[in-house]
Amino acid sequence: MKKAETPAKIQQVEIKGNANTYDPRRDDTASKIVVTNEEIKRYGDTSVLDVFKRLPGITVSGAAGRGGGEIRMRGLGSGYTQILINGERAPAGFSIDQLSPDVIERIEILRAASAEFSTQSIAGTINIVLKKSVQKAQREVRVGVGKSRDATNPNASLQMSDRRDAMSYSVSANAMLYDYDRQSPVEESMTTPDGRLTMLRQTRSRDKGNPYNISLAPRINWNGEQSGTLTWQSLLAASRNSYHGDAVTDTLLGPAPLYDLRDTDSRGTNALLRSDLNWVRSLAEGAKVDVKFGINGMRNRGTWREHDDSAGLRGRDAVVLSRTSERGLTSTGKYSTPWKTGHALSAGWDGGYTLRDDSRIEDEFFPRSSRSVQSDERYEATLKRLALFAQDEWNLTPRWSMYLGLRWEGLETTSEGNTFATTTNRSSVWSPLAQTLYKLPNSRDQLRLALTRTYKAPNASSLIPRRFTTPNNSQTDPDFRGNPDLKPELATGIDASYEHYWAEKALLSASVSMRRIQDFTRQGLILENGRWIQTPVNDGDAVTRSVELEAKFPLSAVKKGAPDVDLRASVSRNWSRVEQVPGPYNRLDQQTPFSSTLGVDWRAPGGKLSAGSSFAFKSGGPVRINRNQSGYQSVRRDLDIYALYKFNPKYQLRFAVSNLLRQDFLDDSLYTDANGTQRRTRVFPGYAMARLTLEARY
């Protein structure tokens, strides 16, 4: 009897091992990179932006540690990379900084579009999946503090989960304060065509603030077996900001600005709610239905006070009161079923309705002339969208799989206000999609190919013809006004990649891609009634190309008996050309030409101590925005280190230092015409931040 039982036990262990070896990056027909919760938490980050800067093929704009940056794939700027939360577009007004890494279960990076998700993804899609799984009762508390020369960042989080019969729940709560006091000098100059300097101004600028964020992410699951699974998940986030800034301008050469001293105070609050109810039921013969209904809302309130002086006398007092609210409904659904032999067919919908109310009351007083100007601008915008899709994935042979998808997406935006005529913007896009995966007979090498049709829709702020003014208006500091006639940018793309899995957890990959963009949107600059105004316009076509290389492997794959070390590296090179902008440097105005990452993780024998380091590089250089405007993108170098010590299974201490190289960030803009070149340069000093976090599980 004992001999008969032995094979059964061996077979059970083998089946479990096979289930755990599933790798979505290697096995899914649609190309996907999955970043695990362990990788997300490794450096103890309080901002999800710091997580993304270390990922292959991903760059983050802006200065290190200052927030407000954008996540970019293929180096492309605002709006080209689609950001999803649980498979749905993040609501307007949502800042990625509001999302704590502690509430994230995994991050999915999709380089090529699929019909199930919106095809507003010219560069690609990043899907942030909030924590779902509940395996057992768990409590986790994290308390930490970060400190740099110009900022302090205390934070805390609580994770709770439990399961009882068919019911399970999880709750994530996070709180963070960011207290900063920074300087960022500005220099303005004017140079004639023959190189003579005719104007030079230097501004001493200082910014102080103490914003804090709190978030709550509850989730309840109920498994009804025959009736399916019902899940309620919500995200609530609130922030409050108190800010003071002052700037003093010294004119060393040439004419002085209209105002040479500025003192600013602002107070603001922001609240966000997103709540979804999701029902999933398995049907006969392997079919499944997945339906989700959601509500979302956002409210923003702000007060902005500004005092501008000229030659020691008060020249302008301004008070701005702003209120924004947004509420919406969403619905998605998918029916999937096996179809014929080896086919997985699915079809569904994705719809939403959003109503946005915005008001801005401004009161300006000019003491010298006793003149006052009041404005009361209000507008209401509605956004309606509906998408229908169908897709099929099937295995032609054990080594060759195909994916075909088709998505139709329609958008309608209507804006009406008391300072402009009612405008309606309608657009619709058909997106045929195809992807294929071929595994070579040696089982180590595989090839991928994808053909896509994607687009970028203009956001609401770019469509509304409302003007936002600047006190010292100039070519390099213009007003902004939206354009209601903007059309979507349409892109046809191709992606190809080669992947080599040469050992366990060891990967070498190379990928290339190209996108041809129609109706490219660039920033135009016009002079109207004596004031410079920047406005977006559709202007011709653009082409972008990318090459990405990636390697990751444990050191043991190279040398037997080597220490427990994991190595990873990536290199990305991007090119683009805007046809209607004269060269040189006529690439997309926010594209990163070159980026790379290099990382190492080490674990000591026994598992109590682990440590690692990550270096991320992002190149810059000159860029031509239009015939007269150009700029300079700053280089960014991020060197981070971490160490984790586990006292016991319940307590561990994490130490990390970010921006060890203390890289400064440069913001540079130029305007050139027959009179010469006007230039505005702002420097954001960089400082290293040390972070210490105590983590407890019970």
C-alpha positions in Angstrom: 0.0 0.0 0.0 2.8 2.4 0.8 4.4 1.8 -2.6 1.1 2.6 -4.3 0.6 5.9 -2.4 4.0 7.3 -3.5 3.3 8.0 -7.2 0.1 9.8 -6.2 2.0 12.2 -4.0 4.7 12.9 -6.6 2.0 13.6 -9.3 0.3 16.1 -7.0 3.5 18.1 -6.4 4.2 18.1 -10.2 0.8 19.6 -11.1 1.2 22.4 -8.6 4.6 23.2 -9.9 3.3 23.5 -13.5 0.6 25.9 -12.5 3.0 28.2 -10.8 5.3 28.3 -13.9 2.8 30.2 -16.0 4.4 33.5 -17.1 2.0 36.0 -18.8 4.9 37.7 -20.6 6.1 34.4 -22.1 2.8 32.6 -22.7 0.2 35.2 -23.6 -0.3 36.0 -27.3 -0.8 39.7 -26.5 2.6 41.1 -25.3 2.4 41.9 -21.6 5.0 42.7 -18.9 3.8 42.2 -15.3 5.4 44.0 -12.4 4.7 42.2 -9.1 3.8 43.6 -5.7 7.3 42.6 -4.4 9.0 44.7 -7.1 6.6 47.6 -6.5 7.4 47.7 -2.7 11.1 47.1 -3.0 12.4 50.7 -2.5 9.7 51.8 0.0 8.4 54.5 -2.4 5.5 56.7 -1.3 4.9 57.9 -4.9 4.0 55.5 -7.7 6.0 57.7 -10.1 9.2 56.5 -8.4 8.2 52.9 -9.1 7.8 53.6 -12.9 11.1 55.3 -13.4 12.9 52.0 -12.8 10.9 49.9 -15.2 12.2 49.0 -18.7 11.0 51.2 -21.5 9.3 53.6 -19.1 10.3 57.2 -18.4 8.9 59.8 -16.0 9.0 63.5 -16.9 9.8 66.4 -14.6 12.3 66.8 -11.8 13.1 64.0 -9.4 11.2 64.1 -6.1 8.9 67.0 -7.1 5.9 65.1 -8.2 3.5 66.1 -11.0 5.4 64.0 -13.6 4.0 62.0 -16.5 4.5 58.3 -17.2 5.7 57.7 -20.7 6.2 54.7 -23.0 8.4 55.0 -26.0 9.5 58.4 -24.7 6.2 59.9 -25.9 4.6 62.8 -23.9 1.2 63.7 -22.6 -1.8 61.7 -23.7 0.1 59.1 -25.8 0.4 56.6 -23.0 -2.9 55.2 -21.7 -3.1 54.9 -17.9 -5.8 52.5 -16.6 -6.9 51.5 -13.1 -8.4 48.0 -13.0 -8.8 48.1 -16.8 -10.6 51.4 -17.0 -9.4 54.9 -17.8 -8.5 57.0 -14.8 -11.1 59.8 -14.2 -10.2 63.3 -15.4 -8.5 65.4 -12.7 -6.9 62.3 -11.2 -3.2 62.6 -10.4 -1.1 59.5 -10.3 0.6 60.9 -7.2 -2.7 60.3 -5.3 -2.2 56.6 -5.7 0.0 54.9 -3.0 2.2 52.0 -4.1 0.8 50.1 -1.1 -2.7 49.7 -2.7 -1.3 48.2 -5.9 -1.3 44.4 -6.5 0.5 44.5 -9.9 1.3 46.7 -12.9 0.7 45.4 -16.4 2.6 47.0 -19.3 1.0 46.4 -22.7 3.1 47.6 -25.6 0.5 46.8 -28.3 -3.2 47.6 -28.1 -5.9 45.1 -27.5 -9.6 45.4 -28.4 -10.8 44.9 -24.8 -9.1 48.1 -23.5 -9.5 51.5 -25.1 -7.3 52.1 -28.1 -6.4 55.6 -26.9 -2.9 54.2 -26.6 -0.6 55.2 -29.3 2.5 54.6 -27.2 1.0 51.7 -25.2 -1.1 51.0 -22.1 -0.2 50.7 -18.4 -2.9 49.0 -16.3 -2.6 49.5 -12.6 -4.4 46.7 -10.8 -5.4 47.4 -7.2 -5.1 44.7 -4.6 -7.7 41.9 -4.9 -6.6 38.6 -3.7 -7.4 37.5 -0.1 -5.7 34.3 0.8 -5.8 34.5 4.6 -6.4 36.9 7.5 -3.6 39.5 7.4 -2.7 42.8 9.1 0.2 44.9 7.8 1.3 48.3 9.2 4.0 50.5 7.6 5.3 53.7 9.2 8.1 55.7 7.5 9.7 59.0 7.1 11.8 60.5 4.3 14.2 63.4 4.6 16.1 65.5 2.1 17.7 69.0 2.2 14.5 70.6 1.0 11.7 68.3 2.1 10.3 66.0 4.8 8.0 63.2 4.0 6.3 61.2 6.9 3.9 58.5 5.8 1.9 55.6 7.2 -0.2 52.8 5.7 -2.5 50.0 7.0 -3.5 46.8 5.1 -6.2 44.5 6.4 -7.8 41.4 4.9 -9.8 38.4 6.0 -11.9 35.6 4.6 -15.0 33.9 6.1 -16.9 31.2 4.1 -18.0 32.8 0.8 -17.1 36.3 1.9 -13.8 38.0 1.9 -12.7 41.6 2.3 -9.6 43.8 2.2 -8.9 47.4 3.2 -5.9 49.6 2.4 -5.5 53.0 4.1 -2.7 55.4 3.5 -1.6 58.9 4.7 1.3 61.1 3.6 2.6 64.6 4.3 5.1 66.3 2.1 6.6 69.5 3.6 9.0 71.3 1.3 10.9 74.6 1.1 12.7 75.0 -2.3 14.5 77.5 -4.5 14.4 77.4 -8.3 16.2 80.4 -10.0 15.0 81.7 -13.3 17.1 83.6 -15.9 15.7 85.5 -18.9 17.8 86.9 -21.8 17.5 88.5 -25.2 20.2 88.1 -27.8 20.3 89.8 -31.2 21.0 87.8 -34.4 24.6 88.9 -34.4 25.1 87.6 -30.8 24.8 90.8 -28.7 23.1 90.4 -25.3 20.5 93.1 -25.0 18.5 91.9 -22.0 19.3 89.9 -18.9 17.1 89.2 -15.9 17.6 86.9 -12.9 14.8 85.8 -10.7 15.2 84.4 -7.2 12.2 82.1 -6.7 11.2 80.2 -3.6 8.4 77.8 -3.0 7.0 76.4 0.3 4.2 74.0 0.9 2.9 71.2 2.9 0.4 69.1 1.0 -1.0 65.9 2.5 -2.8 63.0 0.9 -5.1 60.3 2.4 -6.6 57.4 0.6 -8.8 54.4 1.3 -9.3 51.4 -0.9 -11.9 48.9 0.5 -12.9 45.7 -1.4 -15.5 43.0 -0.6 -15.8 39.7 -2.5 -18.7 37.3 -2.4 -18.5 33.9 -4.1 -22.0 32.5 -4.7 -20.7 29.4 -6.6 -23.7 28.8 -8.9 -24.7 32.5 -9.1 -21.1 33.8 -9.7 -18.8 36.1 -8.0 -19.8 39.6 -6.9 -17.1 42.2 -6.1 -17.4 45.7 -4.8 -14.3 47.8 -4.9 -13.8 51.5 -4.2 -11.0 54.1 -4.2 -11.3 57.3 -2.1 -8.6 59.9 -2.1 -8.4 63.3 -0.6 -5.6 65.9 -0.6 -5.1 69.4 0.9 -2.5 71.8 -0.2 -1.1 75.0 1.4 1.4 76.9 -0.7 3.4 80.1 -0.5 5.8 81.4 -3.2 7.8 84.5 -3.8 9.9 85.7 -6.7 12.2 88.7 -7.0 13.5 89.7 -10.4 16.7 91.7 -10.8 17.2 93.4 -14.2 21.0 93.4 -15.0 20.6 94.6 -18.6 17.8 96.0 -20.8 14.2 96.8 -19.9 12.7 95.7 -16.6 9.6 93.4 -16.6 6.1 94.8 -15.9 6.3 93.3 -12.4 9.6 92.6 -10.6 8.3 91.1 -7.3 5.6 88.5 -6.9 4.1 87.1 -3.7 1.7 84.2 -4.0 -0.5 82.2 -1.6 -2.8 79.4 -2.4 -5.1 76.9 -0.6 -6.7 74.0 -2.2 -8.6 70.8 -1.6 -9.2 67.8 -3.9 -11.4 64.8 -3.4 -11.9 61.7 -5.6 -14.3 58.8 -5.4 -14.4 55.8 -7.7 -16.7 52.8 -6.9 -17.3 49.7 -9.0 -19.6 46.7 -8.7 -18.4 43.7 -10.7 -20.3 40.4 -11.4 -18.6 37.4 -13.0 -20.4 34.1 -13.7 -19.2 31.0 -15.4 -21.6 29.4 -17.8 -21.9 26.1 -19.5 -19.2 24.7 -21.8 -16.5 27.1 -20.5 -18.4 30.4 -21.3 -18.2 33.3 -18.9 -19.9 36.7 -18.5 -18.2 39.7 -16.8 -20.2 42.9 -16.2 -19.2 46.0 -14.3 -21.0 49.2 -13.3 -19.2 52.1 -11.7 -19.6 55.7 -10.5 -16.9 58.3 -10.1 -16.8 61.8 -8.8 -14.2 64.5 -8.3 -14.3 67.9 -6.5 -11.6 70.5 -6.5 -11.7 73.8 -4.6 -9.0 76.5 -4.7 -8.1 80.0 -3.6 -5.2 81.8 -5.3 -3.9 85.2 -4.1 -1.2 87.1 -5.9 0.5 90.4 -5.3 2.8 91.9 -7.9 5.0 95.0 -7.3 6.9 97.2 -9.7 9.8 99.4 -8.6 8.8 98.9 -5.0 5.2 100.0 -5.5 2.2 97.7 -5.5 1.1 97.2 -9.1 -1.5 94.4 -9.0 -3.6 92.5 -6.5 -5.4 89.4 -7.7 -7.7 86.9 -6.1 -8.9 83.8 -8.0 -11.6 81.4 -6.7 -11.9 78.2 -8.6 -14.4 75.3 -8.3 -14.5 72.1 -10.3 -16.7 69.2 -9.9 -17.1 66.1 -12.0 -19.4 63.1 -11.8 -19.9 60.2 -14.1 -21.2 56.7 -14.8 -19.3 53.8 -16.5 -20.3 50.4 -17.6 -18.3 47.6 -19.2 -19.2 44.0 -20.1 -17.6 41.0 -21.8 -18.9 37.7 -22.9 -16.3 35.0 -23.6 -16.7 31.5 -24.8 -14.6 28.7 -26.4 -15.3 28.6 -30.1 -14.4 25.7 -32.2 -11.1 24.0 -31.4 -8.5 26.1 -29.7 -10.4 29.4 -30.1 -11.2 31.9 -27.2 -13.9 34.3 -28.6 -15.1 37.3 -26.6 -17.1 40.5 -27.3 -18.4 43.3 -25.2 -18.9 47.0 -24.6 -17.3 49.9 -22.7 -19.4 53.1 -22.1 -19.4 56.1 -20.0 -21.1 59.5 -19.3 -19.3 62.4 -17.5 -20.6 65.8 -16.5 -18.1 68.5 -15.5 -18.8 71.9 -14.0 -16.1 74.5 -13.8 -16.1 78.1 -12.4 -13.4 80.7 -12.1 -13.9 84.0 -10.4 -11.1 86.5 -10.6 -10.8 90.0 -9.1 -7.9 92.1 -10.1 -7.1 95.6 -8.6 -4.4 97.9 -9.9 -3.6 100.5 -7.1 -1.8 103.0 -9.3 -4.8 103.7 -11.5 -7.5 102.6 -9.0 -8.7 100.3 -11.8 -10.4 97.0 -11.0 -11.2 94.1 -13.3 -13.7 91.4 -12.4 -14.3 88.2 -14.4 -16.7 85.4 -13.7 -16.2 82.5 -16.1 -18.3 79.3 -15.9 -18.7 76.4 -18.2 -20.2 73.0 -18.3 -18.9 70.1 -20.3 -20.4 66.7 -21.0 -18.5 63.7 -22.4 -20.3 60.7 -23.8 -18.4 57.6 -25.0 -19.3 54.2 -26.2 -17.1 51.4 -27.5 -18.0 47.9 -28.9 -15.4 45.3 -29.4 -14.8 41.7 -30.5 -11.7 39.6 -30.3 -10.5 36.0 -30.8 -7.4 34.3 -29.7 -6.6 30.8 -30.9 -3.8 28.3 -31.2 -3.0 27.4 -34.8 -0.4 24.9 -33.6 1.1 24.1 -30.2 3.8 26.7 -30.9 1.9 29.3 -32.9 -1.0 31.5 -31.6 -2.9 34.4 -33.1 -5.0 37.3 -31.8 -7.4 39.3 -33.9 -9.5 42.2 -32.5 -11.8 45.0 -33.7 -13.0 47.9 -31.7 -15.2 50.9 -32.5 -15.1 53.8 -30.2 -17.2 57.0 -30.4 -16.7 60.2 -28.4 -18.9 63.3 -28.1 -17.8 66.3 -26.0 -20.2 69.3 -25.6 -19.0 72.5 -23.9 -21.0 75.6 -23.0 -20.1 78.6 -21.0 -20.9 82.2 -20.3 -17.8 83.5 -22.2 -17.9 81.4 -25.4 -20.4 79.8 -27.8 -21.6 76.2 -27.2 -19.4 73.8 -29.1 -19.8 70.1 -29.8 -16.9 67.8 -30.9 -17.7 64.3 -32.2 -15.3 61.7 -33.3 -15.2 57.9 -33.9 -12.5 55.5 -34.6 -12.4 51.9 -36.0 -9.4 50.0 -34.6 -8.5 46.7 -36.3 -5.8 44.9 -34.3 -3.7 41.8 -34.8 -1.0 40.1 -32.8 0.8 36.8 -33.2 3.3 34.7 -31.1 5.5 32.0 -32.6 7.6 29.8 -30.3 10.6 28.2 -32.0 11.1 24.4 -31.7 13.9 24.8 -29.1 11.3 26.3 -26.7 13.7 29.0 -25.7 13.2 31.5 -28.5 10.0 33.2 -29.6 8.9 35.9 -32.0 6.1 38.4 -31.7 4.4 40.7 -34.3 1.6 43.2 -33.8 -0.3 45.5 -36.2 -2.4 48.2 -34.5 -4.7 51.2 -35.2 -4.8 53.6 -32.2 -5.6 57.2 -31.5 -5.2 60.1 -29.1 -8.4 62.1 -28.3 -8.0 65.8 -27.2 -8.7 66.3 -23.5 -11.4 68.6 -22.3 -9.1 71.5 -21.3 -7.6 71.5 -24.8 -11.1 71.8 -26.4 -12.6 74.6 -24.3 -11.8 78.1 -25.7 -11.2 79.7 -22.3 -8.1 81.8 -21.7 -5.6 81.4 -18.8 -3.5 84.5 -18.4 0.1 85.2 -17.2 1.0 88.5 -15.5 4.3 89.1 -17.4 3.1 87.9 -20.7 5.8 87.1 -23.3 6.7 84.7 -26.1 8.3 82.3 -23.5 5.5 82.8 -20.9 2.3 83.1 -22.9 -1.4 82.8 -22.1 -3.2 79.5 -22.9 -6.5 79.0 -24.7 -8.1 75.8 -25.9 -9.2 75.0 -29.4 -12.7 73.5 -29.9 -11.9 72.4 -33.5 -9.2 69.8 -32.4 -9.5 66.4 -34.0 -8.1 63.1 -32.7 -4.7 62.0 -33.7 -4.8 58.7 -35.5 -1.9 56.3 -35.6 -1.1 53.1 -37.6 1.6 51.0 -35.9 3.7 47.9 -36.2 5.6 46.1 -33.4 8.0 43.2 -33.6 10.1 41.5 -30.9 12.4 38.6 -30.3 12.6 36.9 -26.9 15.2 34.4 -25.7 14.6 32.5 -22.4 18.0 30.9 -21.8 17.6 29.8 -18.2 15.1 29.9 -15.3 14.1 33.6 -14.8 16.6 34.6 -17.5 15.5 36.7 -20.5 17.0 38.6 -23.4 14.7 40.5 -25.6 14.8 43.0 -28.5 11.8 44.9 -29.9 11.2 47.5 -32.6 8.2 49.6 -33.3 6.9 52.4 -35.6 3.9 54.7 -35.5 2.7 57.0 -38.3 0.5 59.7 -36.7 -2.1 61.7 -38.7 -3.5 65.1 -37.6 -0.6 65.5 -35.1 -1.4 68.1 -32.4 1.3 70.7 -31.7 1.3 73.9 -29.7 0.8 77.0 -31.8 1.8 80.5 -30.7 -0.1 83.6 -31.9 -0.1 87.4 -31.1 -3.6 88.7 -30.4 -4.4 92.2 -29.2 -0.9 92.7 -27.9 -0.8 89.4 -25.9 0.9 86.1 -26.8 -1.4 83.1 -26.7 -0.5 79.4 -26.9 -3.1 77.1 -28.3 -3.1 73.5 -29.6 -3.6 72.9 -33.4 -3.8 69.9 -35.7 -0.9 70.3 -38.2 0.1 67.5 -40.5 1.7 64.1 -39.8 4.4 62.7 -37.6 6.4 59.5 -37.5 8.0 57.9 -34.5 10.3 54.8 -34.2 11.7 52.9 -31.2 14.2 50.2 -30.4 14.2 48.5 -27.0 16.7 46.0 -25.6 16.2 44.2 -22.2 18.1 41.6 -20.2 17.4 40.1 -16.8 18.8 37.0 -15.1 20.0 35.6 -11.8 23.8 35.4 -11.5 23.4 31.7 -10.9 22.4 31.3 -14.6 25.9 32.4 -15.5 27.9 30.8 -12.7 26.9 27.8 -10.6 27.1 28.4 -6.9 27.1 32.2 -7.4 25.6 34.5 -4.7 21.8 35.1 -4.8 21.9 38.1 -7.1 19.5 39.2 -9.8 20.6 41.5 -12.6 18.5 43.6 -15.0 19.2 46.1 -17.7 17.4 47.9 -20.5 18.1 50.4 -23.3 15.6 52.3 -25.3 16.2 54.5 -28.4 13.5 56.7 -29.8 13.3 58.8 -33.0 10.5 61.0 -34.4 9.9 63.6 -37.0 7.1 66.2 -37.2 6.7 66.9 -40.9 5.2 70.4 -40.6 8.0 71.7 -38.3 11.3 72.6 -39.9 14.4 70.9 -38.7 16.8 70.3 -37.1 15.5 68.7 -33.9 11.9 68.6 -35.2 10.9 65.6 -33.1 7.8 65.3 -31.0 8.2 68.1 -28.4 8.1 65.9 -25.3 9.8 62.7 -26.6 12.8 61.2 -24.7 15.4 60.2 -27.3 17.3 57.7 -25.1 16.7 56.0 -21.8 18.3 53.1 -19.9 18.0 51.3 -16.6 20.5 49.1 -14.7 19.6 47.2 -11.5 21.0 44.6 -9.1 19.3 42.8 -6.2 21.1 40.7 -3.6 19.8 38.4 -0.9 22.1 37.1 1.9 22.0 33.4 2.9 19.2 32.8 5.4 17.0 35.5 3.8 17.2 38.1 6.7 19.1 40.7 4.7 18.6 41.9 1.1 19.8 45.0 -0.7 20.0 46.5 -4.2 20.5 49.4 -6.4 18.9 50.9 -9.5 20.2 53.5 -12.0 17.8 55.1 -14.5 19.0 57.5 -17.2 16.9 59.8 -19.4 18.5 61.9 -22.1 17.4 65.3 -23.2 18.6 67.8 -25.8 17.2 70.6 -28.0 13.7 70.2 -29.6 11.9 72.4 -32.2 8.3 73.0 -31.3 7.3 75.2 -34.3 9.0 77.6 -36.6 9.8 80.1 -33.8 9.6 78.1 -30.6 12.1 75.6 -29.3 13.2 74.2 -26.0 15.7 72.0 -24.3 14.8 68.8 -22.5 16.8 68.2 -19.3 18.9 65.1 -18.7 17.8 63.0 -15.7 19.9 60.5 -13.8 18.3 58.6 -10.9 20.5 56.5 -8.7 18.6 54.7 -5.9 19.7 52.1 -3.2 17.8 50.1 -0.7 18.4 47.6 2.1 15.8 45.4 3.9 16.4 43.6 7.2 13.9 41.0 8.5 14.0 40.7 12.3 11.5 37.9 12.2 8.4 36.9 10.1 6.5 39.8 11.7 8.9 42.8 11.7 11.2 44.2 9.1 13.0 47.5 8.5 13.6 49.0 5.1 16.1 51.8 4.3 16.4 53.5 0.9 18.1 56.6 -0.6 16.8 58.1 -3.9 18.5 60.6 -6.2 21.9 59.9 -4.8 23.5 61.9 -7.7 21.5 65.0 -6.7 20.7 65.7 -10.4 19.4 69.2 -11.1 16.6 69.6 -13.6 16.6 72.3 -16.3 13.5 73.8 -17.9 14.4 75.8 -21.0 12.3 77.6 -23.6 13.3 79.8 -26.6 11.6 82.1 -29.1 13.5 83.2 -32.2 12.5 85.7 -34.9 14.1 88.4 -36.9 14.8 90.4 -33.8 16.8 87.7 -32.1 16.3 85.0 -29.5 14.4 85.3 -26.3 15.3 82.6 -23.7 13.8 81.6 -20.4 15.7 79.0 -18.2 14.6 77.7 -14.8 16.7 75.4 -12.7 15.2 72.9 -10.2 18.0 71.8 -7.8 18.0 68.1 -7.0 18.7 66.6 -3.5 19.0 63.1 -2.3 16.2 61.8 0.0 16.8 59.1 2.7 13.8 57.0 3.7 13.3 54.7 6.7 10.3 52.4 7.0 9.2 50.0 9.7 6.9 47.2 8.5 4.9 44.9 10.8 2.7 41.9 9.9 0.4 40.2 12.4 
